[in-house]
Amino acid sequence: MHTPVSTNLQRVHQRIQKACQESGRPVAEVRLLLATKTVPADQIRAAIAAGETLIGENKVQELRDKQAELEHLPVERHFIGHLQTNKIKEVLKYVSCIQSLDRVAVAQQLDQQLQKLGKSLEVYIQVNTSYETSKYGLNPAEILNFIKAIRPLDTLRVKGLMTIGLLDVEKEKMRPSLSLLRHTRDQLLAEGLDGISSLELSMGMSQDLELAIAEGSNLVRIGTAVFGNRFLGKEIWKE
């Protein structure tokens, strides 16, 4: 039986497939991550029942609150919000990847906790490619030195780069912040960093997923197009 969530998922996958076709990329190169900030567990379960296997949360409290209803389901969870150092110990209970790493101090504390647990963790480095002061993330020019600084932390496996591109009604204004992440990745790989032979790109949301795929995204983070607008008081929150 089709539900609103499953119907929306079909539409999103059709958009992904079309974008891949138009940019000459295999569909298998692009994963869908469901951005589930403020989404209740029953809607997340509906998405998992429809075949989705990857979700991302922005807040540790939501990870904790939804744990009982999701822990036995076949789903991988990523942390995609700004990570505070005092939340590190708890976030590691729930996720297999952190997509928002942008501070050496956080990387060091993650490493300390992971050493105690005898575990390793995949991370994406968050890059502020739109240069907006309202957004977290490193300046693209800082990424090389940042990677060099965290390379000794052997519990962290740098999987790729993440950005929240500039959102605008005009596509020509949105694309440069996405292409900049690709150029930053290419420049990093040209440096021949030890232990890093590839870097994925996590970029693209409901408004710009086609542009992101055209620019090489390997992982699109979609919330609104699947779950609708989320209301926080009188504010409408979008990814």
N, C-alpha and C positions, 0 to 999 in steps of 0.2 A: 504494500500500500504506500502510495506517495504521500509524503508530508511536505509542509512548506519548506522545511530545511532540505529534504532530499531533492525537491524540485529546484531549489536555488543552487544546490550543489551541481546538479546536472548542467545548469546554465553556466556556472563558473568553469566547469571542466570543458564545456564547449568553447568558451572564450579562450581558455588556455590552449586547447588543441588548435583552434584557428590561428592564434598568435604564433604558435610554434610552426605551423604550416607556412604562414606568410613570411616568417623570418628564416625558413629553411633549417629548423632545428628539430631533432627528435623529441617527441612528447616526453619520453622517458628522462630527458635531461632536466625537467622542471617538476618540482614537488609542490604540493599544496599544503600550507600550514594554516590551520584555522585559528584566527586571532579571537580568543574567547573571553576577553575582558568584559565583565558584567553579564556574561551569558550564563543562564542557569544550567545546572547539570543535566536536566532532562533534555534540553536542546542539544547539548554536547553528545549525550548518549544517542540521540537520533542521528547525528552526523556520523558517529562511529558505526551505528547499525547500517548506515548507507555505504560503509566501506572506508571511511576516512581513518587515518592512522597517526596523524600528527596534529597536535594543538600547541598553542603558545599562550602563556599567561603573562600579564604585566605586573601583577602584584602577588607577593608571597602569601598574603592572607587568603587570596582566592585559591591559590594552589592548595593551601591547607584545608579550606572550607569544603572544597570539592573532592578531596582525597578519598573519603569514605565511599562516595558514589562512583568513582572512576578507577580506583586502584586495581581492580581485577579485570578491567577491560583492556583489549589489545590496542593500546594507544601510547604513543611516545609524547612526552611533554617537554617543551622548551620554555625557557624564561626569556621574554622579549622586552621587558621593561627595564627602567633604570634600577640598578642593583645597589642598595645601601650596604655598607660593610657590616652593620649589625644584623643583617638578614641572611648573611652568607651561610651560616651553619644550617639554618632551616631550609633555605632554598635547595640545598644539596640533597635533601631528603626526597625531593619530588621530581627533579629534572635530569635529563641526560645531556643537556646542552644549554649554554647561556649565550644569547645572541647579542648582548649589549655591553660587552667588555670595552671599557674606554679609560680605565685608570690603573696604573701600575700597583697602587696600594690594594685595590680590589683583587687584582691578579695574584698578588703575594698572599693575601689572606685566603683566597680560594685554594692556592697551593698548600698552605699550611693545613687546612682542614682536610683536603684530599689525601695528603700524606698520612694523616691520622687514620683515615678510613681505608687506606690502601687502594684507592681508586684513582682513575683519571677522568677527564672531562673534556668534551669538545666545546670550543668557544668560537664565536664570531666576534670580530672587532667592529664596534660601531663607529661609523664615519659620518661626520656632518657635512655632506656634500652640497647642501643648500646654503650653508654658512648662516643659518638662522640662529639667533641668540636664544630662541625659545627651545631649541633642540639640544639634546645631549650628543656626545660623539666627538671624536678627534678630528682635527683639521686634516685633510688628506696629506698634507706635507709632513705630518707628524707620525704617520703610520709606520714607516720603515724603522725609525728609532724606537717606536713602541714595541714592535715585534722583536727587535734585538734585545730590548730590556726584559722582555718576558720569556725569551728563549730558554734561559737556565731553569725555568719552572717546568720540570719535566712531567708534571701531572696534567698540564694543560696542552691540549692538541688544537692548534689553530686550524679550524676548518674553513674559515672564509671571512668575508667582510659583509657587514650589514649597513644599510642606510634607510632612512625615511626620506624619500625624495620630496622635492617641493611640490605641493599640491596646488593646482591652479585650474581655472576653467579652460585655459588655453594650453593645448598640448605642447606647443613649441616652447612654452616656458617651463614645462615639467621635465622635458627630456634631458636637458644638460646635466642636472644633478644625478641622473641615472647613468648617463654615459661616463660621468666623472668617476663613478665607482669602478666601472669596468677599466678605465684607463689607469686608475690607481692600482688595481689588481695586476694589470699587465706589467706595470712598472716594477712592482714588488717581485713578481716572478722573474723578471729580467735580471734582478739582483743576484739570483742564484742562492737564496738563503738556505742554509743547512736544514734539512728535514722538511722543507716545504717545496713540494713539486707541483702542487695545485692549490687553488683557493676558490671556493664557491662564492657566489654572490647571492645574498638574501636581500631582495628588494622587490617592490611592487605590491600595491594594495588594491582595494576594490576599484579605485578611480584610475589607476595607471598600470595595471598588470600587463596590458598589451605592450606598452612602451618598455616596461622593465624586461619583458621576455625578449623583445627585439634587441635590447642592449645586453643580453646575456645572463639574465637572472636564472638561478638554479632553484630558487625557493621563493614563492610568492606568499605573502601573509594576508589572508583574506578574512574579514569579519563581517562588515556591513552587507556585502553582496550575498552572504549566506544567511546571516541572522537578523538582518535589518538594522535600523538605527537603534543604538542603545541610549536610554535616557538616564541621566544623572541629575536629579532635581529638575531644573528647567533647561538644562543644557543637553544638547544632542551630542553624544560622543561618537566620533568615527575613528577608525584606526589612525 
